[in-house]
Amino acid sequence: MHVDSLAGDAAYQRIACSGTGGRPYCRAMSEIEYRVAEGAYADAMVELEHLCFPNLGGDDLLTVEGILLQEAVFPEGAFIALDGDRVIGMGSGIFVDYEISQPQHHMADVVGHEGVGNHDPDGDWYYGIDIAVHPDYRGRGIASKLYQLRKQVVIDHNKRGIIAGGVIPGFVNHKHEMTAAEYVEEVAAGRLVDATLTAQIRNGFEVRGVIADYVQDPTSDNWASFIVWFNPWYRDDETDDDNRHPEEE
Ligand SMILES: CC(C)(COP(=O)(O)OP(=O)(O)OC[C@H]1O[C@@H](n2cnc3c(N)ncnc32)[C@H](O)[C@@H]1OP(=O)(O)O)[C@@H](O)C(=O)NCCC(=O)NCCS
């Protein structure tokens, strides 16, 4: 399924303005096509995964089986970015229930078999399994577009938001002078820049803590950030509560 038509959606446009620090998202990316991920691209997606996460252990990486399972159980939760026929970006996730006041968890416990086994259509949160952009294509807004497509799924299904454990590749340069918790606080405050966490913060995510032993990555001593994006348009039908964006009031 081709998904560029989402860009014309009114809610999408509102996200575009609020999710990237107020800057309208209108970069010229017409040469890149965004699609729901398809099994035909599974091998290329796994190849991109290994290229983009060179420090991670095998258990942390997407597999062909996981990609095919995602297509079977929750196809609209995964996207790819194509330059012609070449996969140059991707992002996937599932719906789960999660208590966000408790950052510490192991991804496998939350997402289940092959990264998607615990998909629950009634789950409150979209759990981001991974997002990656080919090094040659970074800094061109491709991850932002993939995040926007995820946010659209969250809005369409009235979910509370997106949660994820995020790698913190820049921690390796600071781990001898501060803890992982201090590092993510410094990045969140804008005093340090992290190639991954800064991009996530620029896309509207909040840092809600750190996760020990989240990844097999000796460079970061296995630490990850715990990040949350709150759906401003979420409506709790039971309590009639909502957390709409102030602009919507
Ligand atoms: C993190 C990643 C997905 C970002 O992809 P990208 O397409 O380059 O990101 P974008 O171009 O959409 O940039 C999004 C925002 O982050 C900022 N950003 C991106 N890379 C950055 C960097 N290295 N340093 C500082 N800011 C950065 C951009 O300036 C942009 O902010 P803006 O909207 O205010 O201008 C990409 O670097 C990547 O694949 N990294 C390796 C895999 C990874 O860490 N994935 C995350 C899993 S938790």
The ligand as an SDF file (V2000), in Angstrom:
LIG
                    3D

 48 50  0  0  0  0  0  0  0  0999 V2000
   18.2320    8.1690   14.0990 C   0  0  0  0  0  0  0  0  0  0  0  0
   17.9750    8.1350   12.5890 C   0  0  0  0  0  0  0  0  0  0  0  0
   16.8200    7.1580   12.3040 C   0  0  0  0  0  0  0  0  0  0  0  0
   17.6030    9.5460   12.1100 C   0  0  0  0  0  0  0  0  0  0  0  0
   17.2720    9.4790   10.7320 O   0  0  0  0  0  0  0  0  0  0  0  0
   17.3170   10.7540    9.7560 P   0  0  0  0  0  0  0  0  0  0  0  0
   16.4970   10.4340    8.5680 O   0  0  0  0  0  0  0  0  0  0  0  0
   18.7180   11.1740    9.5320 O   0  0  0  0  0  0  0  0  0  0  0  0
   16.5770   11.8600   10.6490 O   0  0  0  0  0  0  0  0  0  0  0  0
   15.8800   13.1660   10.0660 P   0  0  0  0  0  0  0  0  0  0  0  0
   16.6540   13.6870    8.9020 O   0  0  0  0  0  0  0  0  0  0  0  0
   14.4350   12.8860    9.8640 O   0  0  0  0  0  0  0  0  0  0  0  0
   16.0690   14.1960   11.2650 O   0  0  0  0  0  0  0  0  0  0  0  0
   15.1010   14.3330   12.2750 C   0  0  0  0  0  0  0  0  0  0  0  0
   15.5300   15.4400   13.2140 C   0  0  0  0  0  0  0  0  0  0  0  0
   16.6470   15.0080   13.9640 O   0  0  0  0  0  0  0  0  0  0  0  0
   17.7650   15.8270   13.7400 C   0  0  0  0  0  0  0  0  0  0  0  0
   18.9160   14.9500   13.5960 N   0  0  0  0  0  0  0  0  0  0  0  0
   19.0240   13.8900   12.7850 C   0  0  0  0  0  0  0  0  0  0  0  0
   20.2370   13.3310   12.9080 N   0  0  0  0  0  0  0  0  0  0  0  0
   20.9040   14.0990   13.8290 C   0  0  0  0  0  0  0  0  0  0  0  0
   22.2120   14.0530   14.3610 C   0  0  0  0  0  0  0  0  0  0  0  0
   23.0950   13.1140   13.9750 N   0  0  0  0  0  0  0  0  0  0  0  0
   22.5450   14.9710   15.2730 N   0  0  0  0  0  0  0  0  0  0  0  0
   21.6810   15.9290   15.6480 C   0  0  0  0  0  0  0  0  0  0  0  0
   20.4190   16.0360   15.1590 N   0  0  0  0  0  0  0  0  0  0  0  0
   20.0460   15.1190   14.2530 C   0  0  0  0  0  0  0  0  0  0  0  0
   17.4880   16.5600   12.4430 C   0  0  0  0  0  0  0  0  0  0  0  0
   18.1310   17.8080   12.4130 O   0  0  0  0  0  0  0  0  0  0  0  0
   15.9920   16.7000   12.5060 C   0  0  0  0  0  0  0  0  0  0  0  0
   15.6530   17.7760   13.3420 O   0  0  0  0  0  0  0  0  0  0  0  0
   14.7720   19.0260   12.7590 P   0  0  0  0  0  0  0  0  0  0  0  0
   13.4810   18.4010   12.2970 O   0  0  0  0  0  0  0  0  0  0  0  0
   14.6310   19.9240   13.9200 O   0  0  0  0  0  0  0  0  0  0  0  0
   15.5690   19.5860   11.6270 O   0  0  0  0  0  0  0  0  0  0  0  0
   19.2520    7.6790   11.8100 C   0  0  0  0  0  0  0  0  0  0  0  0
   20.3400    8.4750   12.2320 O   0  0  0  0  0  0  0  0  0  0  0  0
   19.6100    6.2170   12.0080 C   0  0  0  0  0  0  0  0  0  0  0  0
   19.1200    5.3550   11.2840 O   0  0  0  0  0  0  0  0  0  0  0  0
   20.4640    5.9140   13.0000 N   0  0  0  0  0  0  0  0  0  0  0  0
   20.9070    4.5450   13.2760 C   0  0  0  0  0  0  0  0  0  0  0  0
   19.7770    3.6780   13.7720 C   0  0  0  0  0  0  0  0  0  0  0  0
   19.1260    4.2440   15.0150 C   0  0  0  0  0  0  0  0  0  0  0  0
   19.7590    4.7150   15.9380 O   0  0  0  0  0  0  0  0  0  0  0  0
   17.7860    4.1590   15.0350 N   0  0  0  0  0  0  0  0  0  0  0  0
   16.9980    4.5560   16.1720 C   0  0  0  0  0  0  0  0  0  0  0  0
   16.6230    3.3160   16.9030 C   0  0  0  0  0  0  0  0  0  0  0  0
   16.2360    3.6250   18.5780 S   0  0  0  0  0  0  0  0  0  0  0  0
  1  2  1  0
  2  3  1  0
  2  4  1  0
  2 36  1  0
  4  5  1  0
  5  6  1  0
  6  7  2  0
  6  8  1  0
  6  9  1  0
  9 10  1  0
 10 11  2  0
 10 12  1  0
 10 13  1  0
 13 14  1  0
 14 15  1  0
 15 16  1  0
 15 30  1  0
 16 17  1  0
 17 18  1  0
 17 28  1  0
 18 19  1  0
 18 27  1  0
 19 20  2  0
 20 21  1  0
 21 22  1  0
 21 27  2  0
 22 23  1  0
 22 24  2  0
 24 25  1  0
 25 26  2  0
 26 27  1  0
 28 29  1  0
 28 30  1  0
 30 31  1  0
 31 32  1  0
 32 33  2  0
 32 34  1  0
 32 35  1  0
 36 37  1  0
 36 38  1  0
 38 39  2  0
 38 40  1  0
 40 41  1  0
 41 42  1  0
 42 43  1  0
 43 44  2  0
 43 45  1  0
 45 46  1  0
 46 47  1  0
 47 48  1  0
M  END
$$$$
